[in-house]
Amino acid sequence: MPQPLKPPALRPGDAIRVLSLASPVDGDALKKGCEELQRLGFTPKVDYPSALAHEGFFAGAASARVSALKEALAEHASRAIVCSRGGYGSNYLLDGLSVALTSPKILLGHSDITSLQICLWEKFKWVTLYGPMVASGIAAGAGSAKGYDRDSLLHALTETRNGWHVDLMGEPLVPGSVEGVILGGCLTLVETTLGTPCELDTRGAILVLEDRGMKPYQVDRALMHLKQAGKFKAVAGIILGDFPECDAPAGTESVRDVAHRVLSPLGVPVVWGAAVGHTQRPMLTLPLGVRAHLTASGTASGETQLEILEPACGA
C-alpha cells in the first residue's frame, strides 16, 4: 500500500476553518460548537454568511462549496478543516478535486463527509479523521450524550510521535484479533462509491461501517451489495456502529441480527455497537488511513479495543 500522506498536527491556538460542505447548519449549534473548539484551545474561523447558506437541502450552491473547500485546503492561515455538519451534498464536490493535492491538511467529519474522505484517500492517500463535527457532536460537549470523546479527538488532532488506545465501547460479534488500515465510514456513502473512480479499496482494511435511520432490511441490502461487490473478500476486520433509529418491526431481525448473519461467515473479527459516527454516546474519533490492531475478545461489552499503531498527523 502506498505511503499515506499525513497532515500537520494542530498546536495550541491554531486556526481551524469551519466549513458547511453538505446540508445547511443550525446557527445556534454552530456557535456552540465554535465555543467548544475555543475551550479546547483552538481558534475557529467561520466564513459568514456562507457557512449558514441554505439552498434547498444544500448549504449553498455546489460551486460555492467546492470553492470554499479548495480555498481552505490551500490556505496557510489555518491548519485544519472541521465540517459544520453532514446531511447530503458532499458528493457534488468530488469532481472539483481533480488536481493532485500533495500537501495534506486535517479534515474532520463523519456521515456525508465520508464521500470526501474516501475520495481524498483513493486519489491522494490522505489520512483524514472520522469524528465529531462542529454542530454535530462538538456542540454537545465532551463526554455528553450526542457529544464527543475528548481523548480520542485530541490524540487524533495533536499526536505526532506515538499511537494510542481506543475503547470502542462495543461488543465482539465475531471474536478475534487482527491488524489492518482503518478505512470506511458511513455505510450508505461507502456503498455509493461502488462503480465510481473513488470506489473504496477494502483489501487489508479494518472497515468501519455505521449509519442511522435505516430499516434492518436496508442495512441487509447494503451489506449484501458490498459482499457481492467483493468488498469483504480480503477485509481484515469490521467495526460496526450502533445504528440508532434503526429499530426492527416486531418479530423481525434487528440490525445486529442482520450483521451477524451476513458477516460472521467471513471469519474475520467483527465488533458491534462501537461509539462511532451516528451514536447517542460521546462520539469517538478514528483516523482513516493509518494502521491499527483490532481486538474483539470474549462475549461481553467493553472487550473491544483498537490500538492505533501510528500517529495520524505529522509534526
Secondary structure, DSSP 8 states (H G I E B T S, - for coil): ----B--B---TT-EEEEE--SS---HHHHHHHHHHHHHTT-EEEE-TTGGG--BTTBSS-HHHHHHHHHHHHH-SS-SEEEES--SS-GGGGGGG--S---S--EEEE-GGGHHHHHHHHHHH-B-EEE--BTTTBTTT-BTSTTSB-HHHHHHHHH--S--EEEE---EEEE-EEEEEEEEEEEHHHHHTTTTSTT----TTEEEEEE-SS--HHHHHHHHHHHHHTTTTTT--EEEEE--TT----TTS--HHHHHHHHHGGG-S-EEEEES-SS-SS-B--EEETSEEEEEE-SSSTT-EEEEE-S-SSB-
